[in-house]
């Protein structure tokens, strides 16, 4: 099948590459000519485990192409995926301008029947708006379908190739038949393709991400309560996660959620509800909790250092919003960096993949280390912000030699409290007891 994918961000590039892997001929389109040229030369613009092998194989096998020429890409394509950004606008609602502008451009170019699929995360009613644009600018029959993505950065390739479900919103039988054929290779193990109407499909994506964000914020609230009453959030997590109605996933407390999906999707759903005269109280609470949680480590630092961080140097392990990605959108690390700099502290940071993205965003406001141990040299404390595997079993003896004081504030609960006692660290994590000796006479914690 001939496919066009408009947009080559995380969703578009993974979608295009994985569709090519099952034998389709895929052309990916992007208006950024430099980015297109980069991909034409075999260079990936994102870091995502597993994609490089598929990318190279399908380029070599002439199944995966890149262009800035929209007409060339869509002319013979049976299916056109819209994988364009929908960033929050000034009012917090999703900005659909990229999607709607692309729909207009496509409508003016097509000469035969197409299935146009909105892969972007879009508010309820977007498929209707896209269809209205085609009706206005073209006499050619078009089926507009909602097909939200459920890809997790870091395992996006696996999620696409072996999805737990595929949601397709369409009431058009011809489109249903074409997409059933397209997706058949990905559901051979029996996981469902769930067909529904377009509006239900659009809402399903927002509902899924908002529910997961709610679980995260709830556990962060539980963790904060644990610290107040002397309970251990790890024990609470195990106790409730064993209940199959709740499940074990998304129950790990930390410093808040980030990334390209949860923050904007929760916000967009709340704004969509408000636009329809519904007050979505839970989502307002979720956003408030997450905003506060992003700087909970800074609050702990200020208490430890008697509210004076001036001149202190803090080593940060992790900048990406989660491991196995270089994505820093809405990353808690950015909020923590801003708070530390505002308090007069110095920051030395290391991340296996996200250093360049942070450098491009904030420049030389902080120092960038070449490896995790270099970041520790003469630092007053270590802050663990992303749970990269490389941070899970470090050389604690070396860490004590490099750090100015044996102090760790762990925003991801990577280490056992007992192990930190054995190694002689002051250790302050999320929702668990603080252990170790204070390293300042002026500390008030």
CORGI-V587228 format. One record per residue. RES is the residue in one small letter. PHI is phi as a letter, one per 40 degrees, with the letter a starting at -180 (NA if undefined). PSI is psi in whole degrees, -180 to 180 (999 if undefined). Layout:
res: [RES | RES]
phi: [PHI | PHI]
psi: [PSI | PSI]
This chain:
res: [x | x | x | x | x | x | x | x | x | x | x | x | x | x | x | x | x | x | x | x | x | x | x | x | x | x | x | x | x | x | x | x | x | x | x | x | x | x | x | x | x | x | x | x | x | x | x | x | x | x | x | x | x | x | x | x | x | x | x | x | x | x | x | x | x | x | x | x | x | x | x | x | x | x | x | x | x | x | x | x | x | x | x | x | x | x | x | x | x | x | x | x | x | x | x | x | x | x | x | x | x | x | x | x | x | x | x | x | x | x | x | x | x | x | x | x | x | x | x | x | x | x | x | x | x | x | x | x | x | x | x | x | x | x | x | x | x | x | x | x | x | x | x | x | x | x | x | x | x | x | x | x | x | x | x | x | x | x | x | x | x | x | x | x | x | x | x | x | x | x | x | x | x | x | x | x | x | x | x | x | x | x | x | x | x | x | x | x | x | x | x | x | x | x | x | x | x | x | x | x | x | x | x | x | x | x | x | x | x | x | x | x | x | x | x | x | x | x | x | x | x | x | x | x | x | x | x | x | x | x | x | x | x | x | x | x | x | x | x | x | x | x | x | x | x | x | x | x | x | x | x | x | x | x | x | x | x | x | x | x | x | x | x | x | x | x | x | x | x | x | x | x | x | x | x | x | x | x | x | x | x | x | x | x | x | x | x | x | x | x | x | x | x | x | x | x | x | x | x | x | x | x | x | x | x | x | x | x | x | x | x | x | x | x | x | x | x | x | x | x | x | x | x | x | x | x | x | x | x | x | x | x | x | x | x | x | x | x | x | x | x | x | x | x | x | x | x | x | x | x | x | x | x | x | x | x | x | x | x | x | x | x | x | x | x | x | x | x | x | x | x | x | x | x | x | x | x | x | x | x | x | x | x | x | x | x | x | x | x | x | x | x | x | x | x | x | x | x | x | x | x | x | x | x | x | x | x | x | x | x | x | x | x | x | x | x | x | x | x | x | x | x | x | x | x | x | x | x | x | x | x | x | x | x | x | x | x | x | x | x | x | x | x | x | x]
phi: [NA | c | b | b | b | c | h | b | c | d | c | c | c | c | d | c | c | c | c | c | c | c | h | c | c | b | b | c | b | a | c | c | c | c | c | c | c | c | c | c | c | g | b | c | c | b | b | a | d | g | c | c | c | c | d | c | c | c | c | c | c | f | b | b | b | b | a | b | c | c | c | c | c | c | d | b | c | c | b | b | c | c | b | b | c | b | c | c | c | c | c | g | c | c | c | c | c | c | c | c | c | c | c | c | c | c | d | c | b | c | b | a | d | b | b | b | b | c | c | c | c | b | c | d | h | c | d | c | c | c | c | c | c | c | c | c | b | a | c | c | c | b | b | c | b | c | a | c | c | b | c | c | d | h | b | c | c | c | c | c | c | b | c | c | a | b | b | b | b | a | b | b | c | c | c | c | c | c | c | c | c | c | c | d | c | c | b | c | c | h | c | c | c | b | c | a | c | c | c | c | c | c | c | d | c | c | c | c | c | c | c | c | c | c | d | c | c | c | c | c | c | c | c | c | c | d | c | c | b | g | c | b | c | c | c | c | c | c | c | c | c | c | c | c | c | b | g | c | c | g | b | c | c | a | b | g | c | a | g | c | b | d | d | c | c | c | c | c | c | c | c | c | c | c | c | b | f | b | c | c | c | c | c | c | c | d | c | c | c | c | c | c | c | c | b | c | c | c | c | c | c | c | c | c | c | f | g | b | b | d | g | c | b | b | c | b | b | h | b | c | c | a | c | g | a | b | c | b | c | f | c | d | d | c | c | c | c | d | c | c | c | c | c | g | c | b | b | b | b | b | a | c | b | c | d | c | c | c | c | c | c | b | g | c | c | b | b | b | c | c | a | c | c | d | c | c | d | g | c | c | a | b | b | c | b | b | c | c | d | c | c | c | b | c | c | c | c | c | d | c | c | c | c | c | a | c | b | b | b | b | c | b | f | c | b | c | c | c | c | c | c | c | c | g | c | c | b | b | b | b | g | b | c | c | b | g | c | c | b | b | c | c | c | b | c]
psi: [142 | 127 | 143 | 136 | 118 | 114 | 131 | 43 | -160 | -47 | -49 | -44 | -41 | -44 | -50 | -44 | -44 | -33 | -37 | -32 | -24 | 18 | -2 | 156 | 115 | 131 | 121 | 136 | 138 | 142 | -15 | 99 | -35 | -41 | -42 | -45 | -38 | -46 | -35 | -26 | 5 | 18 | 133 | 137 | -6 | 161 | 122 | 117 | 133 | -16 | -29 | -43 | -47 | -41 | -54 | -41 | -44 | -26 | -46 | -38 | 7 | 40 | -12 | 122 | 159 | 139 | 161 | 1 | 100 | -42 | -44 | -38 | -38 | -15 | -47 | 2 | 136 | -36 | 134 | 117 | 131 | 106 | 61 | 157 | 145 | 68 | 158 | 136 | -171 | -30 | 3 | -15 | 155 | 134 | 114 | 8 | -39 | -41 | -47 | -37 | -40 | -39 | -42 | -45 | -42 | -43 | -35 | -9 | -26 | 150 | 0 | 169 | 136 | 150 | 116 | 120 | 122 | 107 | -23 | 155 | 117 | 153 | 159 | 132 | -4 | -39 | -38 | -41 | -41 | -43 | -38 | -36 | -43 | -39 | -33 | -38 | -1 | 147 | -2 | 140 | 135 | 137 | 119 | 123 | 143 | 126 | 76 | 148 | 148 | 49 | 132 | 123 | 137 | -29 | 30 | -39 | -46 | -41 | -39 | -44 | -29 | 69 | 148 | -20 | 156 | 124 | 126 | 122 | 106 | 148 | 15 | 120 | -37 | -43 | -40 | -43 | -43 | -45 | -30 | -42 | -42 | -41 | -6 | -40 | -18 | -8 | 30 | -23 | 0 | -2 | 146 | 149 | 116 | 113 | 141 | -179 | 164 | -43 | -39 | -38 | -46 | -41 | -31 | -42 | -48 | -40 | -41 | -51 | -37 | -36 | -42 | -40 | -35 | -42 | -43 | -48 | -36 | -45 | -33 | -36 | -43 | -41 | -44 | -38 | -39 | -42 | -32 | -32 | 1 | 21 | 169 | 116 | -28 | -40 | -42 | -42 | -45 | -39 | -41 | -28 | -22 | -14 | 115 | -20 | -23 | -48 | 162 | -19 | 151 | 30 | 10 | 122 | 162 | -144 | 31 | 162 | 156 | -152 | -173 | -14 | -64 | -52 | -48 | -30 | -41 | -45 | -43 | -39 | -39 | -41 | -38 | -41 | -45 | -39 | -22 | 26 | 37 | 128 | 103 | 82 | -40 | -43 | -35 | -41 | -41 | -46 | -40 | -46 | -44 | -39 | -43 | -36 | -27 | -24 | 19 | -33 | -35 | -39 | -41 | -42 | -45 | -38 | -40 | -42 | 26 | 40 | 25 | 103 | 4 | 126 | -7 | 149 | 127 | 131 | 132 | 126 | 108 | 129 | -32 | 155 | -19 | 165 | 163 | 31 | 158 | 13 | 126 | 10 | 124 | 24 | 134 | -32 | -36 | -40 | -39 | -41 | -47 | -44 | -40 | -44 | -40 | -28 | 3 | 14 | 165 | 149 | 130 | 123 | 150 | 138 | 138 | -27 | -23 | 4 | -47 | -37 | -40 | -41 | -42 | -27 | -47 | -1 | -136 | 26 | -26 | 171 | 141 | 124 | 152 | -23 | 173 | -32 | -33 | -34 | -23 | -15 | 116 | 21 | 146 | -28 | 159 | 135 | 121 | 118 | -20 | 136 | 53 | 144 | -34 | -18 | -8 | -30 | 65 | 174 | 95 | -33 | -43 | -39 | -42 | -32 | -32 | -39 | 148 | -35 | 151 | 75 | 126 | 129 | 113 | 109 | 0 | 6 | 48 | -29 | 150 | 143 | -42 | -41 | -37 | -34 | -47 | -36 | -6 | 29 | 148 | 126 | 122 | 114 | -157 | 115 | 14 | 166 | 148 | 141 | 161 | 169 | 143 | 146 | 10 | 134 | -25 | -4 | 143 | 2 | 999]
